[in-house]
Amino acid sequence: MKSCKMIEAINRTGALLVFPIQNRKEPKSLWSKLFPRSQMRWEWDDDGDNRVARLWHLREELSRSGQVVYSKWYRGRATFFSKAVFTNLLAVLGKRKGLSKGSLSVLETLEEESPLSTKSLKQKVKLQGRAFEGTYLQCLKPLWTRGLIVGYGEIDEGAFPSLAMGATQLIFEDLWNRSQKISESRALETLQESLEGNPLVFSEILKQSKFLGENKLKLKQKRVILGKDLYLD
């Protein structure tokens, strides 16, 4: 199991989950590309399939390689993108407007310093503790979905390492700047071509694009203006 082989698979397919969803063929995953004849069993004991643990650890290595982009994207699952596909995804979804105040607080914190561990980020946005876990995850969800944040390696915080998160604008500044010069319509055309063999991922991008469009219309109708941007309560 080599990282170069996995990077090739991601670039060739455009986007890959790390592990399949209930061993389905779609959307495509790194597991299905590397082990097409093997069903994945989520087992971590001594008798389990060590390929699962090996792939999980290689996920961390790939996420900080800078050669591909890692996110908790497809329905919140670990997902890798080629840099080309992610650039066009940003052109379509990488918008701040409509974010809640909580999500904006997280994003602005990461734009000041990236990457940050889960523990450090929670402390900075004052969402520590079990009571705020749901709020914290709710703040992160649209940031992952819109490509505004990415995963970049792990940080040891004691018993288990935590995912290091960073603002896309800082971690992948070149991709961010490139995405600002691509029209949404052109980006969608390119994504449709690039993800021809991965239709569920493209359908999810269309779904999120439609959701953003509907939110934008609602904001205009409400005419709620705070500063230069429009925000949902």
C-alpha positions, 0 to 999 in steps of 0.5 A, a space after each residue: 500500500 503506497 501513498 504514490 499509488 493512492 495519489 494517482 487513484 485520487 487524481 485519476 478519479 477526481 474524488 475518492 472516499 477513504 472507505 466505502 459506504 456499506 461496501 457499496 461501489 458508489 461513491 468510489 473509495 480508496 479502499 475499492 480502488 486498492 482492494 477491488 475484490 475485498 469487502 471492508 470490515 471495520 475491525 481494529 482488534 488483533 484478528 481484524 484486517 490490518 489493511 483498514 488500520 494501515 489505510 487510516 494511517 496513510 490517510 493522515 500522511 496523504 492529508 499533509 502531502 500537499 498533493 491532494 486535498 483532504 476533507 470531511 466532505 461527502 455526507 461528512 465522511 473522509 474524502 480526498 480530492 484532486 487539486 484540480 477538482 477541488 479548485 473548481 469545487 471552490 469556485 462553485 461552493 466556496 462562499 462565506 455568505 449565509 454562514 452562521 455567526 458560529 461558523 464565521 467565528 471558526 473560519 475567521 479563527 482558522 484564517 488567523 492561524 492554521 492548522 489547529 488541533 480540535 482542542 485548540 480550535 475549541 478553546 479559541 472559539 469558546 466551545 469546549 466541553 461536551 455541552 457544546 459538542 453539537 454546536 461545534 460540529 454544526 459550525 464545522 459542517 458548512 465549512 467542510 461542505 463549502 471547501 472553506 476548511 481542509 484537514 491537514 495531518 494530525 496533532 497529538 493531544 494525548 490518548 488519540 491524535 486529532 485532525 489538524 484543520 486549516 483554512 483553505 485560503 491559507 493551506 492551499 492559497 494557490 488553489 484558492 486564488 485560482 478558484 476566484 478567477 473561475 466562473 461558477 458555470 465554467 467550474 460546473 462544466 469542468 466538474 461534470 467532465 472530471 467526475 464523469 466516472 463518479 456521478 454521486 460526487 458530482 450530484 452532491 456538488 449540484 445539490 449543495 450549489 442549489 442549496 446555496 442558491 436558495 439561501 442567497 435568494 432567501 437572504 435577498 428577500 429578507 434584506 438582512 444586512 450586517 456590514 458588507 456581507 449577508 448572514 443568516 441568524 
